[in-house]
């Protein structure tokens, strides 16, 4: 039910943003045409659900899945081609969730996808220090591109990431 819970949060936030209450801190701040979801570990499995027939939410325009992979859902199936652009992020040294999961999804699943791998990253280290700065830079640029805020935001980003010596970024079109 986790993807359904996320859809409920989207419903609630959109309702607050558009409710017309000028005193609501969210009043007018959420663009319903630019919704992205992201998750780490089990949260990653949750956001993969938006590519499953049980849980699709057409308002979601981009997915960031960090250190995780697709979860089995009791009914339905994953779409053979992921329709929503997805950024997969993984630490190569992750002892709990093997990097092979993200690599397999990237290689075997048709759809618009990017794969950011941290050579020395484990399950959580990629959120801090130099790796954290790279993660922030890539996620923001990727979301800017995928949500239509700056279509050129990721130009040169693969080379920029490679130059750090800490990570690699690969892309494939849909």
C-alpha positions as CSV (number, residue, x, y, z in Angstrom):
1,X,0.0,0.0,0.0
2,X,3.0,2.3,0.2
3,X,2.6,3.8,-3.3
4,X,-1.0,4.4,-2.5
5,X,0.1,6.2,0.6
6,X,2.4,8.4,-1.5
7,X,-0.5,9.2,-3.9
8,X,-2.6,10.2,-0.8
9,X,0.1,12.6,0.2
10,X,0.2,14.0,-3.3
11,X,-3.6,14.5,-3.1
12,X,-3.4,16.2,0.2
13,X,-0.5,18.5,-0.7
14,X,-2.2,19.5,-4.0
15,X,-5.5,20.2,-2.2
16,X,-3.7,22.4,0.3
17,X,-1.8,24.2,-2.4
18,X,-4.9,25.0,-4.4
19,X,-7.5,25.4,-1.7
20,X,-7.4,29.2,-1.8
21,X,-6.5,29.6,1.9
22,X,-3.8,32.4,1.7
23,X,-2.7,31.6,5.2
24,X,-1.7,28.0,4.3
25,X,2.0,27.7,4.0
26,X,1.6,25.7,0.8
27,X,-0.9,28.0,-0.9
28,X,-0.1,28.2,-4.6
29,X,3.4,26.6,-4.2
30,X,2.9,23.2,-5.8
31,X,2.8,22.7,-9.6
32,X,0.5,19.7,-10.3
33,X,2.2,19.2,-13.6
34,X,5.7,18.7,-12.1
35,X,5.3,15.9,-9.5
36,X,8.3,13.7,-8.8
37,X,8.7,10.9,-6.2
38,X,11.9,9.6,-4.7
39,X,12.9,7.0,-2.1
40,X,15.8,5.3,-0.5
41,X,16.0,1.6,0.2
42,X,12.5,0.4,1.0
43,X,11.4,3.9,-0.2
44,X,13.0,3.0,-3.5
45,X,10.9,-0.1,-3.7
46,X,7.9,2.1,-2.9
47,X,8.6,4.5,-5.8
48,X,9.2,1.6,-8.2
49,X,5.5,0.9,-7.6
50,X,4.6,3.8,-9.7
51,X,5.7,1.6,-12.7
52,X,3.4,-1.3,-11.6
53,X,-0.1,-1.8,-12.7
54,X,-1.3,-1.8,-9.1
55,X,-0.1,1.6,-8.3
56,X,0.4,3.8,-11.3
57,X,-0.3,7.5,-10.7
58,X,-0.2,9.5,-13.9
59,X,0.6,12.7,-12.0
60,X,4.1,11.4,-11.3
61,X,6.4,12.7,-14.0
62,X,9.8,11.5,-12.6
63,X,11.1,8.9,-10.2
64,X,14.3,8.8,-8.2
65,X,15.1,5.4,-6.8
66,X,18.1,5.2,-4.4
67,X,19.7,2.0,-3.1
68,X,16.7,-0.3,-3.9
69,X,14.8,-2.0,-6.5
70,X,11.4,-3.2,-7.6
71,X,9.2,-4.9,-4.9
72,X,6.8,-7.7,-5.6
73,X,3.2,-6.6,-5.4
74,X,0.4,-9.2,-4.8
75,X,-1.6,-8.3,-8.0
76,X,-0.8,-7.0,-11.4
77,X,2.7,-6.6,-13.0
78,X,5.4,-4.1,-13.8
79,X,5.0,-2.5,-17.1
80,X,7.5,-4.0,-19.6
81,X,8.6,-0.5,-20.6
82,X,8.8,2.0,-17.8
83,X,6.8,5.1,-19.0
84,X,8.1,7.5,-16.3
85,X,11.7,8.7,-16.5
86,X,13.7,7.2,-13.7
87,X,17.0,8.1,-12.0
88,X,18.6,5.0,-10.4
89,X,21.3,5.7,-7.7
90,X,23.4,3.1,-6.0
91,X,26.6,2.7,-4.0
92,X,28.8,0.0,-5.6
93,X,29.9,-1.2,-2.1
94,X,26.3,-1.5,-0.8
95,X,26.3,-4.6,1.5
96,X,22.6,-4.8,2.0
97,X,21.1,-4.1,-1.5
98,X,23.4,-5.3,-4.2
99,X,24.2,-2.8,-6.9
100,X,23.5,-5.5,-9.4
101,X,19.8,-4.8,-8.9
102,X,20.0,-1.2,-10.2
103,X,22.4,-2.3,-13.0
104,X,20.0,-5.1,-14.1
105,X,17.0,-2.7,-14.1
106,X,19.0,-0.2,-16.1
107,X,20.2,-2.7,-18.6
108,X,17.0,-4.8,-19.0
109,X,14.2,-2.4,-18.7
110,X,13.2,-0.2,-21.7
111,X,12.4,3.3,-20.8
112,X,14.1,6.6,-20.2
113,X,16.6,6.0,-17.4
114,X,19.8,7.3,-15.9
115,X,22.1,5.4,-13.6
116,X,24.3,7.1,-11.0
117,X,26.8,4.8,-9.3
118,X,29.2,5.7,-6.5
119,X,32.4,3.6,-6.7
120,X,33.1,3.7,-2.9
121,X,29.5,4.3,-1.8
122,X,27.6,1.9,0.5
123,X,23.9,1.9,1.4
124,X,23.9,5.4,3.0
125,X,27.3,7.1,2.5
126,X,26.2,8.7,-0.7
127,X,24.1,11.2,1.2
128,X,27.1,12.9,2.9
129,X,30.4,14.6,2.1
130,X,31.7,14.7,-1.5
131,X,29.3,11.9,-2.6
132,X,26.4,13.9,-1.1
133,X,27.4,17.0,-3.1
134,X,27.5,14.9,-6.3
135,X,24.1,13.3,-5.5
136,X,22.6,16.7,-4.9
137,X,24.0,18.2,-8.1
138,X,22.8,15.2,-10.2
139,X,19.3,14.9,-8.7
140,X,18.5,18.7,-9.0
141,X,19.8,18.8,-12.6
142,X,18.0,15.6,-13.5
143,X,14.7,16.8,-12.0
144,X,15.1,20.2,-13.7
145,X,15.5,18.4,-17.1
146,X,12.7,15.8,-16.6
147,X,10.2,18.2,-15.1
148,X,10.8,20.7,-17.9
149,X,12.3,23.5,-15.8
150,X,15.6,23.4,-17.7
151,X,15.9,21.0,-20.6
152,X,19.7,21.6,-20.8
153,X,20.4,21.1,-17.1
154,X,22.2,17.8,-17.6
155,X,24.3,18.7,-20.6
156,X,27.9,17.8,-19.7
157,X,26.9,16.2,-16.4
158,X,28.2,12.7,-17.3
159,X,31.7,14.2,-17.8
160,X,31.4,16.4,-14.8
161,X,30.5,13.4,-12.6
162,X,33.3,11.3,-14.1
163,X,35.8,14.0,-13.5
164,X,35.2,13.7,-9.7
165,X,36.6,10.1,-9.8
166,X,33.9,9.2,-7.3
167,X,31.0,8.3,-9.4
168,X,29.7,7.6,-12.9
169,X,26.5,8.6,-14.6
170,X,25.0,6.8,-17.6
171,X,21.9,7.7,-19.6
172,X,19.7,5.9,-22.0
173,X,16.8,7.4,-24.0
174,X,13.3,5.9,-23.8
